[in-house]
Amino acid sequence: MNIEYRIPSRHIRSVSAKAAYSKSARKKLVESRAKLDGVKTAIRRAIATGSLTSSDKLDQTQHATEIRLTLAETRLKTLQKSGEDEWERLRDELEDAWEDLSHSINKLVAQIKDQSG
């Protein structure tokens, strides 16, 4: 009995890598959404207890963070719908969106600490 093992084609490897990346990115997106929701809950709680005062600057930072999250969601959907030749370029754009989102969440947390401290 002779079994022949073949190396998957570039297309199959690319599709597998795209699927794995998409799954990982989806998980990261869910975690980012949960983190942002937690920060927003903390803001509401702090405002309700009087340890934080609502401000235009705080509202603008929250809004900017929501926009960045939406952009990351949109880029992930675009990547998932993309073809073999496109998805790697789109992955780089999504990574940039993650970085912007992460910075925005960190900025929001720092702003809360500054205003409540």
Number of C-alpha atoms within 10 A of each C-alpha: 3 4 5 6 6 6 8 9 9 10 11 12 13 17 15 12 14 20 13 12 18 18 13 11 19 15 12 13 18 12 12 18 16 12 13 23 13 12 18 15 12 15 22 15 13 16 14 12 10 11 13 19 15 15 10 8 11 16 12 12 18 21 12 16 22 18 14 21 23 16 17 24 20 14 19 24 14 16 22 17 11 14 13 15 10 12 22 17 10 17 20 11 16 22 15 13 21 22 14 17 23 17 14 21 23 15 15 24 18 12 15 20 11 10 13 14 8
